[in-house]
Amino acid sequence: MLAKKTLYLIIALILLSPLAYYSAGIGQQARALSQEPLIADDGSLQSSPKAVALHKLTLPMRIERMLLYPALLMLLQFSGAALWFRGWLERRWLPNLERAPGFSALDRWLLRFTRKRFSLGEATVILLYIALFALGIRLLYLPFSLYSFVLRHQFDLSTQGFFAWQRDFWLGWGIALLTALLGYGVFYALLKISPRRWPVWTGLVFTVFTIGYVLLEPLLITPLFYEITPVADPALRQRIKTMTDQAGVNIDEIYVIDASSKTNAVNACFTGFGGASKIFLWDTLLNKHSPDEVDVVIAHEMGHWVHKHVLIGLLGSIAFTWIGLFALRWWLNRVWQKLGWRGPFDVAGYPCLLGMMSIVGILTMPLFNGISRYAENQADDFALAISQKPEAAAVMFEGFARENLSLVHIPAWEKIIFSTHPPLNERIAKAEKAMNNE
């Protein structure tokens, strides 16, 4: 009873908290605030009033989502809702689907293929459970997502209309759903088919899928959301060639993303590894920053290639997953009976599985974000060394504070937990130190 009451409370908080954030009135006053960073008496750069106001809203929102999501998942498990949902699917949906043409023949084939360890009925319940559960979570967080859309417009960070945003919103969810159906569907099938060796088979599948995703995501998924074109500016292409030749970098291509159709923020990213490496520059970056500043950004992204950050991150993710799979087998074998499951393979444990993954993600967040900041520092060092434009780097980071509404200084605890990049004050100080050493 306590678990159910707490579950209802969590659901109410998720649904109503966006209204509370909106009622605070901070977003409504944002347009009147300056986004220009301030200069302190000692000459140091300070966050703009608009960036500070945005941070007052987004930090509690981030903490709330971080804490309430795993709580919601675990309460769905311990309240009995997860078990009830699996039973409801088996009673109401499965009998109708079993009467569909071809179901029996496909079921017999699957039983032969798996040596009678996995039936089409089980597969159907698993896929329905994952799909409907994902839809329920998406709808539950819809008010939160709507408020995030409103907030980005209040702070002039978004240029995207409502219907275009809705298209991206549901397209992104559809891609995530297909990924979940494939990934978790295979996971639960392997749990049932190979009770002892499923971590090995799952690890192999995950490894192949992850490598394929890293290589294909820029080619197949990103173009669904953005128009992507190769860099056309001859002067920029020549500057890029000069830097790549100087650094010995083998970049497959550098592309421009039409980010201005969705946002006023600026960014760039590096994907792939080896000969399949690509750099993506947002058109907002090219439109708002000088050629020297753009060169620093490109050199920074090249630094990720030189230091093999994507490859190292990929291998680290795969290794962490393999360790996690064997730890998960140990845990599932000890809790499934206590939680009322039919076995470790019971899809009724799906919310608990997601909840445990979320908790592990929270606990390891400081570690992985620390590794990310270290990699970004390495890329910054490389950019300063190759571009030899520390003044442009300092101006560029100041621009990030203005255009992305990023805080210049952040509390140490927030940096440790949440920051994937060094704070802007540290990056500016590094650029200024390089200027003084010239």
C-alpha positions in Angstrom: 0.0 0.0 0.0 2.8 2.4 0.9 4.5 1.7 -2.4 1.3 2.4 -4.4 0.8 5.7 -2.5 4.4 6.8 -3.1 4.0 5.8 -6.8 1.0 8.1 -7.1 2.9 10.9 -5.5 5.8 10.5 -7.8 3.5 10.5 -10.9 1.8 13.6 -9.6 5.2 15.3 -9.1 6.3 14.5 -12.6 3.0 15.8 -14.1 2.7 18.9 -12.0 6.3 20.1 -11.6 6.4 21.7 -15.0 3.5 23.9 -14.0 5.4 24.9 -10.8 8.4 25.8 -12.8 6.3 27.9 -15.2 4.5 29.6 -12.4 7.8 30.7 -10.9 7.8 33.4 -13.6 11.5 33.2 -14.3 11.1 32.2 -18.0 8.5 34.9 -18.6 11.0 37.6 -17.6 13.9 36.1 -19.6 13.5 38.2 -22.7 14.1 41.4 -20.6 17.5 40.0 -19.4 20.8 40.6 -21.1 22.6 37.6 -22.5 25.9 39.5 -22.6 28.5 38.2 -20.0 29.4 40.7 -17.3 32.9 42.0 -16.5 33.8 42.0 -12.7 35.8 44.7 -11.1 38.9 42.5 -11.3 38.4 42.1 -15.1 37.2 38.5 -15.0 34.3 37.3 -17.1 31.0 36.6 -15.2 27.9 34.8 -16.4 25.2 36.9 -18.0 21.9 37.6 -16.1 20.0 35.5 -18.6 22.4 32.5 -18.2 22.0 32.8 -14.4 18.2 32.8 -14.7 18.2 29.8 -17.0 20.5 27.9 -14.6 18.1 28.6 -11.7 15.4 26.7 -13.7 17.4 24.0 -15.4 19.4 22.8 -12.4 16.5 21.8 -10.3 14.8 20.3 -13.3 17.8 18.2 -14.0 18.1 17.0 -10.4 14.4 16.2 -10.3 14.5 14.1 -13.4 17.6 12.3 -12.3 16.1 11.3 -9.0 12.4 10.8 -9.8 12.9 8.6 -12.9 14.6 5.7 -11.1 12.2 6.1 -8.2 9.3 5.8 -10.6 10.7 2.7 -12.1 11.4 0.9 -8.9 8.0 1.8 -7.5 6.3 0.4 -10.6 8.1 -2.8 -9.7 7.6 -3.0 -6.0 3.9 -1.8 -6.1 3.0 -4.8 -8.2 2.1 -2.7 -11.2 4.9 -4.3 -13.4 3.6 -7.9 -12.6 0.0 -6.8 -13.2 0.9 -5.3 -16.6 2.5 -8.5 -17.8 -0.5 -10.5 -16.7 -2.9 -8.1 -18.4 -1.1 -8.4 -21.7 -1.2 -12.2 -21.5 -4.9 -12.2 -20.7 -6.2 -9.4 -23.0 -3.8 -9.1 -25.9 -2.1 -12.5 -26.5 -5.3 -14.6 -27.1 -6.4 -12.3 -29.9 -2.9 -12.2 -31.5 -2.6 -16.0 -31.3 -5.7 -16.2 -33.6 -4.0 -14.1 -36.3 -3.2 -15.8 -39.6 0.2 -17.4 -39.6 0.8 -17.1 -35.9 0.7 -20.8 -35.2 3.1 -21.7 -38.1 5.6 -19.0 -37.0 5.3 -20.2 -33.4 6.1 -23.7 -34.4 9.2 -22.5 -36.4 10.4 -20.4 -33.5 10.0 -23.3 -31.1 12.0 -25.6 -33.4 14.7 -23.0 -33.9 15.1 -22.4 -30.1 14.7 -26.1 -29.2 11.4 -25.3 -27.5 12.9 -22.7 -25.2 11.2 -19.6 -26.6 7.8 -19.3 -28.1 6.2 -16.6 -30.3 3.7 -15.9 -27.5 6.6 -15.0 -25.1 8.2 -12.9 -27.8 4.9 -11.1 -28.4 4.4 -10.3 -24.7 8.0 -9.0 -24.4 7.7 -6.7 -27.4 4.2 -5.4 -26.4 5.5 -4.8 -22.8 8.5 -2.8 -24.0 6.5 -0.8 -26.5 3.5 0.1 -24.3 5.8 0.8 -21.3 7.9 3.2 -23.4 4.7 4.9 -24.7 3.4 5.3 -21.1 6.7 6.9 -19.9 6.8 9.2 -22.9 3.2 10.4 -22.3 3.9 10.8 -18.5 6.9 13.1 -19.3 5.1 14.9 -22.1 4.3 18.0 -19.9 8.0 18.1 -18.9 9.0 18.0 -22.6 6.4 20.7 -23.5 7.7 23.0 -20.9 11.3 22.4 -22.0 10.2 23.5 -25.5 8.6 26.6 -24.1 11.6 27.4 -21.9 14.0 27.3 -24.8 11.8 29.8 -26.6 11.5 32.0 -23.6 15.3 32.2 -23.4 15.7 32.6 -27.2 17.7 29.4 -27.6 15.2 27.8 -30.0 14.1 28.8 -33.5 12.0 25.7 -34.1 8.2 25.9 -34.5 5.9 23.7 -32.5 4.9 21.3 -35.2 8.5 20.9 -36.4 9.5 20.2 -32.8 6.7 17.6 -32.4 7.9 15.9 -35.6 11.4 15.6 -34.1 10.1 14.7 -30.7 8.1 11.7 -31.9 10.6 10.7 -34.6 13.3 10.6 -31.9 11.0 8.5 -29.7 10.3 6.1 -32.6 14.0 5.5 -33.2 14.6 5.0 -29.5 11.6 2.6 -29.4 12.9 0.5 -32.3 16.3 0.4 -30.7 14.7 -0.7 -27.4 12.6 -3.4 -29.1 15.6 -4.8 -30.9 18.0 -4.5 -28.0 15.8 -5.6 -25.0 13.9 -8.0 -27.2 17.1 -9.9 -28.0 18.2 -9.6 -24.4 15.1 -11.3 -23.0 15.2 -13.9 -25.7 18.8 -14.8 -24.8 17.9 -14.9 -21.1 15.3 -17.6 -21.9 17.2 -19.5 -24.6 20.6 -19.6 -22.9 20.1 -19.2 -19.1 23.8 -19.8 -18.3 25.7 -18.1 -21.2 23.4 -15.2 -22.0 25.9 -12.6 -20.8 28.4 -13.8 -23.4 25.8 -13.7 -26.3 24.4 -10.4 -25.1 27.8 -8.9 -24.9 28.7 -10.0 -28.4 25.4 -8.6 -29.8 25.9 -5.3 -27.9 29.5 -5.0 -29.2 28.5 -5.4 -32.8 25.5 -3.1 -32.4 27.5 -0.4 -30.7 30.3 -0.4 -33.3 27.7 -0.3 -36.1 25.8 2.5 -34.4 28.9 4.7 -34.0 29.7 4.3 -37.6 26.2 4.5 -39.1 24.5 7.1 -36.8 25.9 10.1 -38.6 24.9 8.6 -42.0 21.4 7.3 -41.2 20.0 9.0 -38.1 21.4 12.6 -38.0 20.1 13.4 -41.6 16.6 12.6 -40.4 16.8 15.7 -38.2 19.1 18.0 -40.0 20.2 18.9 -43.5 23.8 18.0 -43.8 26.2 19.3 -46.5 30.0 19.1 -47.0 31.8 22.3 -46.2 31.6 24.4 -49.4 33.6 27.5 -48.5 36.9 27.1 -50.5 38.8 29.2 -48.0 37.6 27.1 -45.1 38.3 23.9 -46.9 41.9 25.1 -47.5 42.4 26.1 -43.9 41.1 22.7 -42.8 43.5 21.0 -45.2 46.4 23.0 -43.9 45.6 22.0 -40.3 45.0 18.3 -41.1 48.2 18.1 -43.0 50.1 19.8 -40.2 48.6 17.5 -37.5 48.7 14.3 -39.6 45.0 13.9 -39.2 42.9 11.7 -41.5 39.4 13.0 -41.4 37.0 11.5 -43.9 34.9 14.7 -44.4 33.8 17.8 -42.6 30.1 18.7 -42.8 27.9 21.6 -42.0 24.6 21.0 -40.1 21.7 23.4 -40.6 21.3 23.8 -36.8 19.9 27.3 -37.3 16.6 25.8 -38.3 16.2 24.6 -34.7 18.5 26.6 -32.4 20.5 29.8 -31.8 23.2 27.9 -29.9 26.5 26.9 -31.4 28.3 23.6 -31.3 30.5 21.1 -33.2 31.1 17.4 -32.8 33.4 14.6 -33.8 32.2 11.1 -34.7 33.6 7.8 -35.8 37.2 6.6 -35.7 40.0 5.6 -38.0 39.3 6.4 -41.7 35.5 6.8 -41.0 36.0 9.9 -38.8 33.9 13.0 -39.5 33.6 16.5 -38.1 30.2 18.2 -37.9 30.1 22.0 -37.6 26.8 23.8 -36.8 26.0 26.6 -39.3 25.4 28.8 -36.3 29.1 28.4 -35.4 30.1 29.5 -38.9 27.6 32.4 -38.9 28.5 33.9 -35.5 32.2 33.3 -35.1 35.3 34.6 -37.0 37.4 32.3 -39.2 40.1 32.2 -36.5 37.6 31.0 -33.9 36.2 28.4 -36.3 39.7 27.2 -36.9 40.1 26.7 -33.1 36.9 24.6 -33.0 38.1 22.5 -35.9 41.5 22.0 -34.3 39.7 21.0 -31.1 37.7 18.3 -32.9 40.9 17.1 -34.6 42.3 16.7 -31.1 39.6 14.1 -30.4 40.9 12.2 -33.4 44.5 12.4 -32.5 43.9 11.2 -28.9 41.4 8.5 -30.2 38.8 9.6 -27.8 35.8 8.1 -29.7 37.6 4.7 -30.0 38.7 4.7 -26.4 35.2 5.7 -25.3 33.7 3.0 -27.4 36.1 0.3 -26.0 35.4 1.6 -22.5 31.7 1.4 -23.0 31.9 -2.1 -24.3 34.2 -3.3 -21.4 31.9 -1.6 -18.8 28.8 -3.3 -20.4 30.5 -6.8 -20.3 31.3 -6.4 -16.7 27.8 -5.1 -16.0 26.2 -8.1 -17.8 27.9 -10.6 -15.5 27.1 -8.5 -12.5 23.5 -8.4 -13.7 23.4 -12.2 -14.0 24.6 -12.5 -10.4 22.0 -10.1 -9.2 19.1 -11.5 -11.2 19.7 -15.0 -10.0 19.4 -13.8 -6.4 16.3 -11.5 -6.7 13.9 -13.0 -9.2 12.1 -15.3 -6.7 11.9 -12.6 -4.0 10.3 -10.2 -6.5 7.7 -12.8 -7.7 9.1 -13.2 -11.2 8.9 -16.5 -13.2 12.6 -16.4 -13.7 15.4 -13.9 -14.6 13.9 -13.9 -18.1 10.5 -12.5 -16.9 9.7 -9.2 -18.7 7.8 -8.2 -15.6 11.2 -7.2 -14.3 11.7 -4.7 -17.1 11.0 -1.6 -14.9 13.4 -2.9 -12.2 16.1 -3.5 -14.9 15.7 0.0 -16.2 15.7 1.4 -12.7 18.9 -0.4 -11.7 20.6 0.8 -14.9 19.5 4.3 -14.1 20.9 4.1 -10.5 24.2 2.7 -11.8 24.3 5.5 -14.3 23.8 8.1 -11.6 26.4 6.6 -9.4 29.0 6.4 -12.2 28.1 9.8 -13.6 30.9 11.7 -11.8 33.5 9.1 -13.0 32.5 9.2 -16.7 32.0 13.0 -16.7 35.4 13.3 -15.2 36.9 11.2 -18.0 35.0 13.4 -20.5 36.3 16.6 -19.0 39.9 15.1 -19.2 39.3 14.3 -22.9 38.0 17.8 -23.6 41.0 19.3 -21.9 43.3 17.3 -24.1 41.4 18.5 -27.2 41.7 22.1 -26.0 45.4 21.7 -25.5 45.7 20.2 -29.0 43.7 23.1 -30.5 45.8 25.7 -28.9 49.0 24.0 -30.0 47.9 23.4 -33.6 45.9 26.6 -34.3 48.3 28.9 -32.5 45.3 31.2 -32.0 44.8 31.5 -28.2 43.2 34.9 -28.4 40.6 33.6 -30.8 40.0 30.6 -28.4 39.4 33.0 -25.5 37.0 35.1 -27.6 35.2 31.9 -28.8 34.7 30.6 -25.2 33.3 34.0 -24.2 30.9 33.6 -27.2 29.8 30.3 -25.9 28.8 32.0 -22.6 26.7 34.4 -24.6 25.2 32.3 -27.3 24.6 29.0 -25.4 23.8 30.8 -22.1 26.4 28.8 -20.4 27.6 29.7 -16.9 31.2 31.0 -16.8 31.7 29.7 -13.2 29.8 26.7 -11.8 30.0 25.2 -8.2 32.6 22.5 -7.7 29.9 19.9 -6.8 27.9 20.6 -10.0 31.0 20.4 -12.1 31.9 17.0 -10.6 28.5 15.5 -11.1 27.1 17.0 -14.3 29.8 18.7 -16.4 31.0 16.8 -19.4 33.2 19.8 -20.4 35.6 22.0 -18.3 33.8 25.2 -17.1 34.3 28.2 -19.3 36.4 30.1 -16.8 38.9 27.3 -16.8 39.0 27.1 -20.6 39.3 30.9 -20.9 42.1 30.9 -18.3 44.0 28.2 -20.3 43.7 30.3 -23.5 44.9 33.4 -21.7 47.9 31.5 -20.3 48.8 30.4 -23.8 48.6 34.1 -24.9 51.0 35.1 -22.2 53.4 32.4 -23.2 53.6 33.5 -26.8 
